Amino acid sequence: MIGRTLRSLRRRGLRGTWAVAPAAASETIARELAVPIRRAYVHRLAAWAQAPLVPAAPLDVSVVSFVQERDVPELVASARCFLARAGTPREFVVVSDGTITPQSASVIRSIRPDVVSVQSPAEYVGRHELHPAVRSFMRGSPWGSKLATIMAMGERAPALYVDSDLWYFPRAAELRTLCAGSLPLFLQDIAPYLDPRMLRTEAPGDVRAKPVNAGMLFMPGPLDWTLSLSRLDALDGDPIGDSEQAAVHLTFIGAGAEPFPADRFVINPRRASAQDGARPRDVAVRHYTRPQRGLFWLHVPRFELKQRRNARVGASST
């Protein structure tokens, strides 16, 4: 905490540090409180994956998430929350970055064997034709595999991409309406975390007023990736993580995409409260980036307790 404060003082000065101090304190406290919660969840991860769950109504959408082994516990909790509050999709595909173990893959599938699967990028992409620049990106970085996964979503559209650190609140049920539309949607970021080498000024996608966060995306149909691929191919140097997000930004903004309602679908790693205009009780989905991961875990026990209670009530009424 002290080290983080000193770094903030150097970057933001006293006034800027004071403005984010409550969020920093909240994140630090939450991180400490979450340690035993996550540890206990991981210890019985297989049992939690199969724990009683009352799923929401079917959702006519294909869902995909790109995941690494260290985030499997978050994925299990998040996917269960999605099924209970957003809906039961046609499929929920977890694409591994190459690190997910066979044991973890088995645990993930056990959440809902009829819906949830684990695939490699090659399996998910299948026959989708990838540009050489993307294949090169995939060989050098898992971010390239995530980009390929997002590009291949079009063949399963309507399709929804979700990161493993999203938490779904009861209002997430509105995804049923949003994902029935014909407009591409994205989670709006708090700043343009985009590779500047890929952005210029001559195309609609170069506008950064509403920066895309590739942690949650809705694709109603195939999109045109031509501009993104040409910019990726022309990069001076190797692509980085922000290159993947820039490619998604160029394509989605160029396709006329709009953000998910920014007062209910939020990402705000610099503050503990919801974004401007968003009331915490009205939030539908929140992206808990790594600095706020402790806050993610504080939701899990209450959710799981409620699911057990709902399951018991359902069993006693039948």
Backbone torsions as a table, in degrees:
resi	resn	phi	psi	omega
1	MET	NA	-44.4	-179.7
2	ILE	-64.0	-45.9	179.5
3	GLY	-61.0	-40.6	179.9
4	ARG	-64.9	-39.0	179.0
5	THR	-64.5	-42.1	179.3
6	LEU	-64.0	-40.8	178.2
7	ARG	-64.1	-39.1	178.8
8	SER	-66.2	-38.5	178.3
9	LEU	-61.7	-39.1	179.9
10	ARG	-68.0	-37.1	-176.1
11	ARG	-83.6	-42.8	-169.9
12	ARG	-108.3	-17.5	-173.9
13	GLY	82.1	178.3	-175.8
14	LEU	-64.6	-44.9	-177.2
15	ARG	-64.9	-45.3	-179.7
16	GLY	-65.3	-37.3	179.3
17	THR	-67.1	-41.5	178.9
18	TRP	-60.7	-36.3	-177.9
19	ALA	-66.2	-34.1	-177.7
20	VAL	-100.3	1.0	-177.1
21	ALA	-58.3	-44.7	179.4
22	PRO	-59.7	-40.3	179.6
23	ALA	-66.4	-42.8	-179.9
24	ALA	-62.1	-41.5	179.4
25	ALA	-65.7	-42.1	179.6
26	SER	-63.0	-42.6	179.8
27	GLU	-64.8	-39.9	-179.4
28	THR	-66.0	-45.6	179.2
29	ILE	-63.7	-44.9	180.0
30	ALA	-61.8	-39.3	179.4
31	ARG	-60.7	-41.8	179.6
32	GLU	-69.1	-42.1	179.5
33	LEU	-66.1	-31.6	-175.6
34	ALA	-77.2	-20.6	-175.7
35	VAL	-55.1	-54.0	-179.8
36	PRO	-67.8	-29.8	178.9
37	ILE	-65.4	-49.1	-179.9
38	ARG	-65.1	-40.2	-179.6
39	ARG	-60.5	-44.2	179.8
40	ALA	-66.2	-37.7	179.3
41	TYR	-65.7	-44.3	179.9
42	VAL	-64.1	-37.9	-177.9
43	HIS	-60.6	-33.9	-179.7
44	ARG	-120.2	38.6	-173.4
45	LEU	-59.5	-42.6	-179.3
46	ALA	-62.3	-39.1	179.4
47	ALA	-69.7	-39.9	179.4
48	TRP	-66.1	-36.6	-179.9
49	ALA	-60.1	-32.5	-178.0
50	GLN	-102.3	8.0	-177.8
51	ALA	-63.0	158.7	179.6
52	PRO	-52.2	137.5	-178.0
53	LEU	-146.2	130.5	176.4
54	VAL	-101.8	99.5	-174.8
55	PRO	-74.0	150.2	175.0
56	ALA	-76.1	177.3	-176.8
57	ALA	-64.2	158.7	178.5
58	PRO	-54.8	144.3	-179.5
59	LEU	-124.3	119.6	-174.3
60	ASP	-80.0	73.0	-179.4
61	VAL	-156.6	150.0	173.4
62	SER	-96.3	131.7	-177.8
63	VAL	-113.2	140.0	176.8
64	VAL	-138.1	145.6	177.9
65	SER	-138.9	135.7	179.3
66	PHE	-100.5	121.1	-165.9
67	VAL	-135.5	146.3	172.0
68	GLN	-108.5	162.3	-174.6
69	GLU	-56.9	-41.1	-174.6
70	ARG	-68.4	-15.3	179.6
71	ASP	-104.3	12.7	-179.9
72	VAL	-61.1	-42.6	177.5
73	PRO	-58.1	-42.3	176.9
74	GLU	-62.4	-40.7	-179.8
75	LEU	-61.9	-43.7	-180.0
76	VAL	-61.0	-48.0	-179.8
77	ALA	-64.6	-43.8	-177.9
78	SER	-66.9	-43.2	-179.2
79	ALA	-64.6	-40.7	177.4
80	ARG	-62.2	-40.8	179.0
81	CYS	-65.3	-40.0	177.5
82	PHE	-59.6	-48.7	-177.3
83	LEU	-61.7	-35.7	-176.6
84	ALA	-79.9	-31.4	-171.1
85	ARG	-114.8	-28.4	-179.8
86	ALA	-96.2	-42.9	-179.8
87	GLY	145.4	171.8	178.0
88	THR	-99.7	106.6	-175.9
89	PRO	-75.4	171.3	175.7
90	ARG	-59.4	-38.7	177.6
91	GLU	-155.2	152.0	174.7
92	PHE	-129.2	100.8	-174.7
93	VAL	-99.6	123.2	174.8
94	VAL	-98.5	114.5	179.4
95	VAL	-95.9	121.9	-177.4
96	SER	-81.9	141.9	175.3
97	ASP	-78.7	3.4	180.0
98	GLY	108.8	-7.4	-176.8
99	THR	-103.7	-13.8	-178.5
100	ILE	-66.3	126.4	-177.2
101	THR	-78.8	160.3	176.2
102	PRO	-57.4	-37.5	179.1
103	GLN	-63.0	-45.8	179.1
104	SER	-65.9	-37.8	178.2
105	ALA	-60.9	-39.8	178.3
106	SER	-64.6	-40.0	178.1
107	VAL	-63.4	-44.5	-178.6
108	ILE	-62.3	-46.0	-179.0
109	ARG	-62.2	-30.5	-176.2
110	SER	-69.6	-12.4	177.6
111	ILE	-57.6	-49.9	175.4
112	ARG	-155.0	88.4	-174.9
113	PRO	-55.3	-26.4	-179.1
114	ASP	-82.4	-9.4	-176.4
115	VAL	-124.7	-42.1	-171.8
116	VAL	-93.7	132.5	176.2
117	SER	-136.3	163.7	176.9
118	VAL	-122.8	128.2	-178.2
119	GLN	-134.8	159.4	171.4
120	SER	-83.0	163.0	175.9
121	PRO	-55.3	-40.6	-179.3
122	ALA	-62.7	-40.1	179.9
123	GLU	-66.3	-42.4	-177.3
124	TYR	-70.8	-44.3	-179.6
125	VAL	-65.3	-36.8	175.7
126	GLY	57.2	-125.4	-176.7
127	ARG	-88.6	2.8	179.3
128	HIS	-60.4	125.6	-176.3
129	GLU	-77.0	120.9	-178.1
130	LEU	-104.0	139.3	176.5
131	HIS	-65.1	145.1	178.4
132	PRO	-54.1	-33.7	179.4
133	ALA	-64.6	-34.3	178.5
134	VAL	-72.7	-41.2	178.6
135	ARG	-62.8	-38.8	176.7
136	SER	-65.0	-41.5	177.6
137	PHE	-60.9	-41.2	179.7
138	MET	-63.6	-38.3	-179.7
139	ARG	-67.5	-30.2	-175.0
140	GLY	-97.1	-15.4	-174.0
141	SER	-161.4	143.8	174.4
142	PRO	-63.7	-22.0	176.4
143	TRP	-61.3	-32.3	176.6
144	GLY	-66.1	-37.9	177.6
145	SER	-68.4	-35.4	176.8
146	LYS	-64.9	-42.6	178.7
147	LEU	-60.9	-44.5	179.3
148	ALA	-61.4	-38.8	178.6
149	THR	-62.0	-45.9	-179.7
150	ILE	-64.7	-40.5	179.4
151	MET	-62.6	-37.1	-177.3
152	ALA	-75.5	-11.2	179.3
153	MET	-58.3	-31.2	-176.1
154	GLY	-56.3	-30.1	-178.6
155	GLU	-77.6	-9.0	177.7
156	ARG	-113.6	6.7	-174.1
157	ALA	-59.2	149.0	0.9
158	PRO	-68.8	136.1	-173.4
159	ALA	-137.0	148.6	-177.6
160	LEU	-126.0	126.5	173.9
161	TYR	-98.1	134.6	178.3
162	VAL	-136.8	135.5	171.8
163	ASP	-74.9	166.8	-177.0
164	SER	-80.6	-6.9	-178.0
165	ASP	-110.7	31.5	173.2
166	LEU	-93.7	139.9	174.1
167	TRP	-116.5	135.9	-174.1
168	TYR	-107.7	120.1	178.4
169	PHE	-92.0	169.9	-176.7
170	PRO	-52.7	-30.7	-179.5
171	ARG	-73.4	-3.5	177.2
172	ALA	-63.1	-12.5	177.0
173	ALA	-60.5	-20.3	179.5
174	GLU	-69.0	-10.6	173.5
175	LEU	-59.1	-25.4	178.8
176	ARG	-60.0	-40.6	178.9
177	THR	-77.8	-45.0	-177.5
178	LEU	-61.6	-39.2	-176.9
179	CYS	-83.3	3.5	173.8
180	ALA	-96.0	-3.6	-178.1
181	GLY	-86.8	177.5	-177.1
182	SER	-106.6	7.2	-176.4
183	LEU	-102.0	129.7	173.6
184	PRO	-63.2	143.0	-177.4
185	LEU	-130.3	152.2	178.6
186	PHE	-146.3	158.3	174.2
187	LEU	-80.2	121.9	-178.3
188	GLN	-78.8	129.6	-178.9
189	ASP	-81.8	166.4	179.8
190	ILE	-84.1	-11.9	178.7
191	ALA	-160.6	158.8	-179.3
192	PRO	-77.7	85.9	175.5
193	TYR	-83.8	73.2	-172.2
194	LEU	-130.9	143.7	178.4
195	ASP	-63.9	111.8	-176.3
196	PRO	-63.9	-19.9	179.3
197	ARG	-67.2	-20.4	-176.7
198	MET	-97.6	-4.1	-177.6
199	LEU	-110.8	135.0	179.1
200	ARG	-126.6	-132.4	-178.5
201	THR	-140.5	-4.0	-169.1
202	GLU	-94.5	-6.6	-175.4
203	ALA	-121.0	153.6	178.1
204	PRO	-55.6	-35.8	-178.7
205	GLY	-67.7	-13.9	179.1
206	ASP	-76.1	-13.1	179.4
207	VAL	-68.8	131.3	-174.4
208	ARG	-111.5	12.4	-176.9
209	ALA	-62.3	-32.9	177.8
210	LYS	-124.2	80.6	-175.0
211	PRO	-68.3	139.3	-179.6
212	VAL	-81.1	135.2	165.9
213	ASN	-107.8	121.1	-174.0
214	ALA	-81.7	24.4	177.4
215	GLY	-85.1	-17.1	177.2
216	MET	-154.0	121.4	-175.2
217	LEU	-141.0	141.8	172.5
218	PHE	-117.6	129.1	-178.4
219	MET	-122.2	106.9	-178.8
220	PRO	-73.8	-18.8	-179.6
221	GLY	-167.9	178.7	179.7
222	PRO	-59.9	144.0	178.4
223	LEU	-114.5	161.5	-179.8
224	ASP	-90.2	112.2	-177.2
225	TRP	-98.8	11.8	-173.3
226	THR	-56.4	-49.7	-178.1
227	LEU	-64.0	-45.2	179.8
228	SER	-59.3	-42.3	-178.1
229	LEU	-67.9	-38.4	179.5
230	SER	-67.5	-38.5	178.7
231	ARG	-68.9	-39.7	178.5
232	LEU	-64.3	-40.8	-178.9
233	ASP	-67.5	-28.4	-176.7
234	ALA	-92.9	5.9	-177.5
235	LEU	-58.1	138.6	173.1
236	ASP	-91.0	95.9	-175.2
237	GLY	108.4	-178.8	-177.1
238	ASP	-78.7	148.3	174.8
239	PRO	-71.4	154.9	-179.7
240	ILE	-125.9	-176.0	179.5
241	GLY	-57.6	-41.1	179.5
242	ASP	-68.7	-16.2	176.3
243	SER	-69.0	-40.1	177.4
244	GLU	-60.4	-46.6	-178.3
245	GLN	-68.2	-35.0	177.2
246	ALA	-64.9	-39.2	178.7
247	ALA	-63.3	-42.4	178.2
248	VAL	-65.3	-42.3	179.8
249	HIS	-59.3	-49.5	-179.2
250	LEU	-57.6	-43.4	-176.7
251	THR	-72.2	-46.4	-176.7
252	PHE	-68.8	-47.5	179.1
253	ILE	-64.1	-39.0	177.8
254	GLY	-63.4	-26.3	179.8
255	ALA	-88.5	4.9	-179.9
256	GLY	80.1	21.9	-179.7
257	ALA	-65.0	155.5	177.0
258	GLU	-124.7	157.1	177.5
259	PRO	-70.0	150.7	163.0
260	PHE	-55.5	151.9	-178.6
261	PRO	-48.5	114.3	-169.4
262	ALA	-68.2	-14.9	178.0
263	ASP	-86.7	-7.6	-179.2
264	ARG	-125.2	-19.3	177.7
265	PHE	-116.5	103.1	-164.3
266	VAL	-124.8	150.8	170.8
267	ILE	-142.5	124.8	-175.7
268	ASN	-155.5	75.1	-177.3
269	PRO	-68.7	-9.6	-178.9
270	ARG	-95.7	-9.6	-178.6
271	ARG	-138.0	155.0	179.9
272	ALA	-87.3	-25.6	-179.5
273	SER	-85.3	169.2	179.9
274	ALA	-69.5	167.4	-178.4
275	GLN	-62.9	163.9	-179.9
276	ASP	-51.3	128.6	178.4
277	GLY	88.7	-7.5	-178.7
278	ALA	-102.3	125.1	176.0
279	ARG	-93.3	130.9	-175.3
280	PRO	-49.4	-39.2	-176.7
281	ARG	-71.8	-14.5	-179.7
282	ASP	-98.3	-4.6	-177.4
283	VAL	-65.3	137.0	178.7
284	ALA	-96.8	-48.2	-179.7
285	VAL	-138.4	138.2	176.9
286	ARG	-131.1	133.8	178.5
287	HIS	-93.4	109.5	179.9
288	TYR	-92.0	90.8	177.6
289	THR	-66.0	168.6	-168.5
290	ARG	-52.6	-39.8	178.6
291	PRO	-60.1	-24.9	-177.6
292	GLN	-107.4	15.6	-175.1
293	ARG	-59.9	-30.4	177.2
294	GLY	-61.1	-38.5	178.6
295	LEU	-64.4	-34.3	175.2
296	PHE	-56.1	-49.2	-173.7
297	TRP	-70.8	-21.8	178.1
298	LEU	-68.8	-19.3	177.0
299	HIS	-81.1	-24.1	-167.7
300	VAL	-65.0	-49.0	-176.3
301	PRO	-58.9	-43.5	-178.9
302	ARG	-64.2	-40.6	178.9
303	PHE	-62.3	-48.4	-177.2
304	GLU	-65.4	-37.7	177.2
305	LEU	-62.0	-42.7	179.9
306	LYS	-66.1	-37.1	178.3
307	GLN	-64.5	-40.8	177.5
308	ARG	-63.0	-41.7	-179.4
309	ARG	-64.9	-44.6	179.5
310	ASN	-63.4	-37.6	179.4
311	ALA	-65.4	-40.0	178.4
312	ARG	-65.6	-41.8	178.8
313	VAL	-63.4	-41.8	178.8
314	GLY	-64.5	-38.5	-179.0
315	ALA	-69.0	-37.9	-178.0
316	SER	-73.6	-20.4	-178.2
317	SER	-89.3	-8.7	-179.3
318	THR	-98.9	NA	NA
